[in-house]
């Protein structure tokens, strides 16, 4: 049956594409959660193929194929395949690992669609199962693309400062300037008491200031203000709009971060694929008291689940910063450790030195890290 030959070829393409995607998640992204999700889909596809072959073998009343081959394998004809040597120049052009995995994702969806359509001729229930796997493939493609994007957009941020006027020792704008001079590469505007217009005006001033220093400005809780001010991103709490909804509101270039306070929230956030996941509080924080203290241990656990950029937040003062940075590679997010200090620039610079040393140590082999 000619449909068997088509289905066999596309099962091979789909399995190969999933393996390429899995290896990227495993070895390039070093993302355990995403690797496991792709592996589960790959095994689901293999189970589906075995079930299909078993059903067709039982229904086949013709003499057994050579060597007891299954219907799909028996239909394979590499020598007689007229399309075997037809290729375009573009098929052999890949600029980097990211383009390899993008091509694999497209190949997966195309192969599964072919299996589904020709499968309808043979077994509609089988085709429906393939449809489910096809949608899983779309989701995996999305997660791979957004994870790669997040690492590119936010992965280089090391020191993130929360800016709240009532906690500043000096003026809020002067404090922001000093933090940026000291090495902060991201500010978050967190003001819950300002009117919408005041918040927007302040955001616009800070956007211009951050651009002068090649830094980011994130707006807390307000995707509308982030979009209206042309800020670089928005930070969401657990009670705010979901990431998928915010992506419909803000420009495609807008960074989206999500707060998490326990490991289940981290798992949920990883599936949503924001540009970073904030984990906290690391320690008890007078500015935002929490019943549950996540602590550095949860930061370390989160790093095992996802390769998305992590932001450690909550109660981090200079004396405790090294403990946090030792738990897992992350961006350090501070508030009073910078904005409540007499010399904001100097306090920022000391923290910047800490995160730079931690980042350098994380990139070294263990023996080199020990010698430094």
LUMMAR-49224 format. One line per field, with one value per residue (C-alpha): residue in one letter; chain; x, y, z. Coordinates in steps of 0.05 Angstrom, whole numbers, plus 5000, padded with zeros to 4 digits. Layout:
REM residues N
aa = A,...
ch = A,...
X = X,...
Y = Y,...
Z = Z,...
END
This chain:
REM residues 372
aa = X,X,X,X,X,X,X,X,X,X,X,X,X,X,X,X,X,X,X,X,X,X,X,X,X,X,X,X,X,X,X,X,X,X,X,X,X,X,X,X,X,X,X,X,X,X,X,X,X,X,X,X,X,X,X,X,X,X,X,X,X,X,X,X,X,X,X,X,X,X,X,X,X,X,X,X,X,X,X,X,X,X,X,X,X,X,X,X,X,X,X,X,X,X,X,X,X,X,X,X,X,X,X,X,X,X,X,X,X,X,X,X,X,X,X,X,X,X,X,X,X,X,X,X,X,X,X,X,X,X,X,X,X,X,X,X,X,X,X,X,X,X,X,X,X,X,X,X,X,X,X,X,X,X,X,X,X,X,X,X,X,X,X,X,X,X,X,X,X,X,X,X,X,X,X,X,X,X,X,X,X,X,X,X,X,X,X,X,X,X,X,X,X,X,X,X,X,X,X,X,X,X,X,X,X,X,X,X,X,X,X,X,X,X,X,X,X,X,X,X,X,X,X,X,X,X,X,X,X,X,X,X,X,X,X,X,X,X,X,X,X,X,X,X,X,X,X,X,X,X,X,X,X,X,X,X,X,X,X,X,X,X,X,X,X,X,X,X,X,X,X,X,X,X,X,X,X,X,X,X,X,X,X,X,X,X,X,X,X,X,X,X,X,X,X,X,X,X,X,X,X,X,X,X,X,X,X,X,X,X,X,X,X,X,X,X,X,X,X,X,X,X,X,X,X,X,X,X,X,X,X,X,X,X,X,X,X,X,X,X,X,X,X,X,X,X,X,X,X,X,X,X,X,X,X,X,X,X,X,X,X,X,X,X,X,X,X,X,X,X,X,X
ch = A,A,A,A,A,A,A,A,A,A,A,A,A,A,A,A,A,A,A,A,A,A,A,A,A,A,A,A,A,A,A,A,A,A,A,A,A,A,A,A,A,A,A,A,A,A,A,A,A,A,A,A,A,A,A,A,A,A,A,A,A,A,A,A,A,A,A,A,A,A,A,A,A,A,A,A,A,A,A,A,A,A,A,A,A,A,A,A,A,A,A,A,A,A,A,A,A,A,A,A,A,A,A,A,A,A,A,A,A,A,A,A,A,A,A,A,A,A,A,A,A,A,A,A,A,A,A,A,A,A,A,A,A,A,A,A,A,A,A,A,A,A,A,A,A,A,A,A,A,A,A,A,A,A,A,A,A,A,A,A,A,A,A,A,A,A,A,A,A,A,A,A,A,A,A,A,A,A,A,A,A,A,A,A,A,A,A,A,A,A,A,A,A,A,A,A,A,A,A,A,A,A,A,A,A,A,A,A,A,A,A,A,A,A,A,A,A,A,A,A,A,A,A,A,A,A,A,A,A,A,A,A,A,A,A,A,A,A,A,A,A,A,A,A,A,A,A,A,A,A,A,A,A,A,A,A,A,A,A,A,A,A,A,A,A,A,A,A,A,A,A,A,A,A,A,A,A,A,A,A,A,A,A,A,A,A,A,A,A,A,A,A,A,A,A,A,A,A,A,A,A,A,A,A,A,A,A,A,A,A,A,A,A,A,A,A,A,A,A,A,A,A,A,A,A,A,A,A,A,A,A,A,A,A,A,A,A,A,A,A,A,A,A,A,A,A,A,A,A,A,A,A,A,A,A,A,A,A,A,A,A,A,A,A,A,A,A,A,A,A,A,A
X = 5000,5030,5004,5049,5110,5090,5075,5140,5182,5149,5154,5229,5230,5190,5232,5296,5269,5250,5319,5352,5307,5322,5397,5393,5353,5400,5469,5460,5408,5426,5351,5328,5254,5251,5294,5247,5186,5215,5236,5166,5138,5189,5170,5096,5108,5147,5091,5041,5082,5087,5012,4997,5043,5014,4943,4961,4999,4938,4893,4940,4916,4971,5032,5085,5137,5209,5241,5176,5182,5126,5080,5117,5187,5165,5140,5206,5242,5304,5332,5267,5255,5254,5261,5323,5373,5330,5356,5362,5425,5390,5382,5457,5462,5458,5490,5488,5455,5393,5379,5388,5334,5287,5292,5280,5216,5189,5207,5171,5106,5108,5121,5067,5016,5033,5025,4959,4929,4948,4932,4860,4853,4874,4852,4818,4833,4907,4904,4872,4929,4980,4942,4951,5025,5029,5002,5052,5106,5082,5087,5157,5178,5151,5187,5253,5248,5228,5280,5334,5307,5304,5376,5397,5355,5364,5419,5473,5439,5478,5456,5383,5362,5291,5275,5222,5224,5204,5264,5315,5362,5367,5324,5296,5325,5393,5392,5376,5434,5483,5462,5472,5540,5559,5544,5470,5448,5374,5327,5256,5208,5165,5116,5047,5026,5034,4976,4978,5001,5056,5079,5081,5120,5170,5177,5192,5247,5278,5274,5316,5365,5373,5386,5442,5475,5457,5415,5344,5283,5230,5161,5131,5061,5039,5046,5005,5055,5113,5084,5065,5133,5173,5205,5248,5203,5150,5153,5093,5071,5032,4966,4980,4962,4993,5053,5014,4964,5018,5053,4991,4995,5068,5115,5151,5216,5190,5223,5175,5194,5154,5159,5158,5160,5160,5183,5115,5110,5178,5154,5092,5132,5181,5124,5100,5171,5180,5247,5268,5241,5250,5257,5248,5251,5322,5319,5269,5254,5225,5200,5159,5149,5133,5108,5151,5225,5248,5322,5384,5367,5305,5347,5393,5334,5304,5368,5362,5293,5304,5357,5317,5352,5340,5336,5349,5307,5285,5324,5392,5442,5516,5538,5492,5502,5559,5516,5463,5512,5544,5477,5468,5485,5436,5423,5425,5366,5373,5336,5358,5429,5436,5382,5382,5457,5493,5538,5494,5546,5599,5549,5528,5600,5617,5558,5576,5646,5615,5570,5626,5671,5616,5601,5674,5681,5620,5651,5716,5728,5724,5800,5810,5755,5789,5856,5824
Y = 5000,5066,5102,5057,5081,5154,5143,5105,5160,5213,5174,5173,5248,5263,5220,5250,5320,5306,5278,5340,5384,5341,5345,5421,5426,5378,5400,5472,5498,5449,5450,5388,5405,5419,5358,5314,5344,5330,5260,5244,5267,5226,5164,5179,5181,5115,5082,5108,5079,5011,5011,5028,4973,4922,4940,4937,4871,4840,4866,4846,4781,4781,4735,4759,4806,4784,4768,4781,4856,4901,4934,5000,4971,4925,4984,5021,5028,5071,5050,5066,5133,5185,5241,5213,5256,5318,5373,5448,5486,5517,5448,5447,5517,5526,5586,5560,5511,5555,5552,5477,5469,5517,5475,5412,5442,5458,5388,5357,5394,5379,5304,5297,5332,5284,5223,5251,5264,5197,5162,5184,5137,5078,5092,5157,5142,5136,5202,5235,5211,5240,5306,5309,5296,5349,5402,5378,5390,5462,5474,5445,5488,5550,5533,5521,5587,5629,5597,5613,5684,5694,5673,5722,5780,5775,5724,5778,5818,5810,5864,5886,5943,5956,6030,6053,6127,6120,6074,6120,6158,6212,6234,6177,6201,6215,6147,6114,6152,6131,6058,6057,6091,6037,5981,5962,5936,5933,5977,5959,6016,5993,6048,6028,6096,6139,6156,6125,6189,6200,6129,6137,6202,6172,6110,6153,6191,6126,6095,6151,6147,6072,6078,6127,6075,6015,5985,5959,5988,5939,5963,5925,5896,5943,5918,5978,6027,5986,5989,6063,6085,6040,6007,5946,5899,5884,5843,5801,5773,5709,5747,5787,5770,5706,5712,5690,5747,5799,5779,5802,5870,5889,5895,5832,5861,5870,5827,5791,5768,5727,5723,5654,5633,5556,5502,5488,5560,5553,5492,5530,5591,5549,5523,5594,5613,5684,5718,5708,5675,5713,5669,5694,5718,5694,5722,5758,5826,5885,5916,5855,5806,5734,5677,5629,5643,5608,5617,5599,5525,5536,5577,5517,5470,5516,5516,5441,5449,5504,5540,5605,5664,5664,5726,5719,5770,5789,5812,5808,5854,5859,5812,5756,5765,5715,5661,5671,5672,5608,5571,5576,5621,5678,5752,5788,5833,5882,5941,5971,5944,5998,6052,6061,6070,6135,6124,6089,6086,6054,6003,5984,5978,5930,5886,5889,5864,5806,5784,5792,5746,5695,5696,5687,5629,5595,5596,5564,5489,5469,5464,5534,5562,5534,5565,5634
Z = 5000,4977,5040,5083,5045,5056,5129,5140,5109,5151,5216,5203,5190,5252,5298,5269,5279,5352,5365,5336,5380,5442,5432,5427,5491,5525,5502,5478,5526,5582,5599,5637,5636,5562,5546,5585,5549,5480,5500,5524,5457,5419,5459,5448,5373,5376,5415,5364,5307,5341,5354,5282,5256,5303,5281,5207,5215,5247,5192,5135,5102,5049,5056,5106,5078,5072,5139,5176,5165,5189,5137,5143,5138,5083,5042,5046,4979,4984,4916,4880,4915,4860,4911,4945,4908,4900,4945,4947,4964,5024,5057,5070,5098,5174,5207,5279,5326,5333,5259,5261,5313,5277,5214,5256,5286,5217,5192,5251,5239,5164,5175,5227,5182,5125,5172,5197,5129,5097,5162,5155,5095,5138,5209,5232,5306,5289,5252,5312,5357,5308,5309,5385,5377,5323,5371,5423,5371,5360,5435,5438,5379,5416,5480,5445,5406,5466,5512,5462,5455,5530,5539,5484,5510,5585,5596,5600,5655,5720,5768,5772,5818,5843,5846,5896,5914,5988,6000,5966,6011,5958,5899,5858,5792,5822,5854,5787,5754,5809,5805,5730,5736,5787,5739,5744,5676,5693,5734,5755,5768,5826,5847,5871,5898,5837,5791,5722,5690,5741,5732,5656,5661,5708,5664,5602,5639,5662,5593,5565,5623,5616,5541,5555,5599,5553,5608,5612,5646,5671,5695,5753,5743,5687,5615,5592,5621,5595,5525,5528,5554,5507,5567,5555,5595,5647,5711,5730,5797,5810,5810,5747,5675,5647,5602,5540,5550,5562,5498,5461,5494,5492,5432,5410,5435,5506,5560,5607,5676,5726,5802,5834,5907,5905,5859,5829,5808,5776,5736,5714,5694,5654,5611,5599,5578,5603,5589,5661,5724,5790,5851,5921,5972,5984,6054,6098,6066,6104,6039,6018,6076,6058,6100,6060,6048,5984,5999,5958,5960,5918,5869,5861,5851,5799,5759,5752,5721,5669,5631,5629,5661,5736,5779,5854,5892,5962,6023,5989,6023,6004,6060,6035,5960,5955,5987,5934,5876,5901,5898,5823,5763,5765,5761,5828,5843,5900,5929,5995,5985,5933,5935,6011,6015,6027,5966,5916,5861,5906,5934,5864,5841,5899,5881,5808,5824,5863,5806,5755,5796,5805,5730,5713,5762,5733,5664,5687,5696,5769,5777,5749,5793,5855,5836,5829
END
